[in-house]
Amino acid sequence: MPSDVLALFDLDHTLLALDSDEAWVDFLIGEGALDRAVFEQGNRAIVERYRRGEVGVLEFTEFYLGTLKGRDLPQLHAWRADYFARSIRPAIPAAARALVERHRRAGDLLVLTTATSRFLTAPIAEDLGFEHLIATEPEIVAGRYTGKVSGIPNMREGKIARLEAWLAQRQQRLADFRESWFYSDSRNDIPLLERITHPVAVNADAALATLARARAWPTIEIR
């Protein structure tokens, strides 16, 4: 019998103690694959604007997808494996794994939903035990990444659209679930947090923390 409880999880600064896109840029700089001066400056600027809610969805997602553009897939896959082992796996707190496991043991339908690309997050989802991943899809043409987004970026209101489309493929709707949970740290996820029955602010940024207090949403810290 299908579960009547949906449990959604954001990734960066929620189940991860860092931002996976930023960590990827740092990794590539360390490998000599990106120019440090150019990308560190661009990365700082876009992160600051992102945190202030000033960055458009396409601008944000394609800044990071640009790191994949035109590169050989075997090299990207080798880098990704090293990046995951060195940067990502150590940044998954035990408490994050325990939170996911609690919902898994309850038999809930688990979904990892993230603005970061599927290229970077598919191995993370697998390590955390998620069967279902909704992520920003990078465009591939002639066997290479273009640096562009395919379809709707999974960010802000796009997370609602992508979730609804995913559920529709399963012949389900959000309203079909007796309970729906969403764990997130970010103001960018407020549109989706407002649509589910159990919003939970995790390591919340200032805007989300303020809203959570006003709405009496549960807040937790995972470090």
C-alpha positions in Angstrom: 0.0 0.0 0.0 1.5 3.4 -1.0 2.5 5.7 1.9 0.2 8.5 2.8 3.0 10.5 4.3 5.4 12.5 2.1 8.8 13.6 3.5 10.7 16.2 1.5 14.3 17.2 2.3 16.4 20.1 1.0 20.1 19.4 0.8 22.5 22.3 1.2 22.8 23.5 4.8 19.9 21.2 5.7 21.2 17.6 5.3 24.7 18.9 4.4 26.8 21.2 6.5 27.9 23.1 3.4 26.7 24.2 0.0 27.4 21.5 -2.6 27.8 23.9 -5.5 30.2 26.1 -3.6 32.2 23.0 -2.5 32.4 21.9 -6.2 33.8 25.2 -7.2 36.3 25.0 -4.4 37.2 21.5 -5.4 37.8 22.4 -9.1 39.9 25.4 -8.1 42.0 23.1 -6.0 42.4 20.8 -9.0 43.5 23.6 -11.2 40.5 23.2 -13.4 39.1 26.7 -12.6 40.9 30.0 -12.4 40.9 30.9 -8.7 40.8 34.7 -9.0 37.9 34.7 -11.5 35.7 32.1 -9.9 36.3 33.0 -6.2 35.2 36.5 -6.9 32.2 35.4 -8.9 31.3 32.8 -6.4 31.4 35.2 -3.5 29.3 37.7 -5.3 26.6 35.3 -6.4 26.5 33.6 -2.9 26.0 37.0 -1.2 23.3 38.0 -3.6 21.6 34.6 -3.3 21.5 34.9 0.5 19.9 38.3 0.1 17.3 36.8 -2.3 18.5 39.0 -5.2 19.7 36.4 -7.7 17.4 35.2 -10.5 16.9 31.5 -10.7 18.5 31.0 -14.1 21.4 33.2 -13.2 22.1 31.3 -10.0 21.8 27.8 -11.5 23.7 28.5 -14.7 26.6 30.1 -12.9 27.4 26.7 -11.3 26.3 24.6 -14.4 29.0 26.6 -16.3 31.6 24.6 -14.4 30.5 21.5 -16.4 30.3 23.2 -19.8 32.2 21.4 -22.6 34.2 19.1 -20.3 34.8 15.4 -21.1 32.4 13.2 -19.2 35.0 10.7 -17.9 37.0 13.5 -16.4 33.9 15.0 -14.8 32.9 11.7 -13.3 36.4 11.1 -11.9 36.4 14.6 -10.3 32.9 14.0 -8.9 33.9 10.8 -7.2 36.9 12.5 -5.6 34.8 15.6 -4.7 32.2 13.4 -3.0 34.8 11.4 -1.0 36.8 14.5 0.1 34.3 17.3 0.4 30.7 15.9 0.7 30.7 12.7 2.7 32.5 14.2 5.7 30.0 17.1 5.6 26.9 14.9 6.2 26.2 15.0 10.0 25.1 11.9 11.8 22.0 13.8 12.9 21.0 14.3 9.2 21.3 10.6 8.5 19.2 9.9 11.6 16.5 12.3 10.6 16.1 10.7 7.2 16.2 7.2 8.7 13.4 8.1 11.1 11.1 8.9 8.2 12.3 5.8 6.3 11.5 3.5 9.3 8.0 5.1 9.5 7.5 4.0 5.9 7.1 7.5 4.5 7.7 8.4 0.8 11.1 10.1 0.9 12.2 12.7 -1.7 15.4 14.8 -1.8 14.6 18.0 -3.5 17.5 20.4 -4.3 18.4 23.4 -6.5 21.8 21.8 -7.2 22.3 19.8 -10.4 21.5 16.2 -10.7 25.1 15.7 -11.8 26.4 16.6 -8.4 23.6 15.4 -6.2 22.8 11.9 -7.6 25.7 10.3 -5.7 24.7 12.2 -2.5 21.1 11.1 -2.8 22.3 7.5 -3.2 24.6 7.7 -0.2 21.7 9.1 2.0 19.5 6.3 0.8 17.0 8.3 -1.3 15.3 6.5 -4.1 13.7 9.7 -5.3 15.7 12.9 -6.3 14.3 16.0 -7.7 17.1 18.3 -8.8 18.0 20.9 -11.4 18.6 19.1 -14.7 21.7 20.2 -16.7 21.3 20.3 -20.4 23.4 17.8 -22.4 24.0 18.2 -26.2 26.1 15.8 -28.2 27.4 14.1 -25.1 28.5 17.3 -23.3 27.0 19.6 -20.8 26.1 23.0 -22.2 26.1 25.0 -19.0 22.4 25.6 -19.4 19.3 24.3 -17.6 17.0 21.7 -19.1 13.5 22.4 -18.1 12.5 24.3 -14.9 15.3 24.9 -12.3 14.3 23.2 -9.1 14.5 26.4 -7.1 12.0 28.7 -5.3 8.6 28.3 -7.0 10.2 25.9 -9.3 10.4 23.4 -6.5 6.6 23.4 -6.4 6.2 23.0 -10.1 8.8 20.2 -10.3 7.2 18.4 -7.3 3.8 18.6 -8.8 5.1 17.2 -12.1 6.9 14.4 -10.3 3.7 13.5 -8.4 1.6 13.7 -11.5 3.8 11.0 -13.1 2.9 8.8 -10.2 -0.7 9.7 -10.6 -0.7 11.6 -7.2 -1.2 15.1 -5.9 0.2 16.8 -2.9 -3.4 16.9 -1.4 -3.5 13.1 -1.6 -1.1 12.7 1.4 -2.4 12.6 4.9 0.8 14.4 6.0 3.5 16.2 4.1 6.9 17.2 5.7 9.5 19.5 4.3 12.9 20.2 6.0 14.8 23.3 4.7 17.1 26.0 5.8 16.4 28.7 3.2 14.1 31.6 2.5 14.1 30.3 -1.1 12.0 27.3 0.0 9.3 29.3 1.7 6.9 28.9 -1.3 7.0 25.1 -0.9 7.2 25.2 3.0 3.9 27.1 2.9 2.2 24.4 0.8 2.8 21.3 3.0 1.3 20.3 6.4 4.5 20.1 8.4 7.1 22.7 7.5 10.3 22.4 9.5 13.1 25.1 9.5 16.5 23.5 9.8 19.6 25.6 10.4 17.4 28.4 9.2 18.6 31.6 7.6 17.4 34.9 9.0 14.4 35.3 6.9 13.2 31.7 7.4 13.9 31.9 11.1 11.7 35.0 11.4 8.9 33.4 9.5 9.1 30.2 11.5 8.8 32.1 14.7 5.8 34.0 13.4 4.1 30.9 12.1 5.1 28.7 15.1 6.9 26.3 12.7 9.2 23.8 14.4 12.9 24.7 14.1 15.8 22.3 14.5 19.6 22.5 14.3 21.6 19.9 12.5 25.4 20.5 12.7 
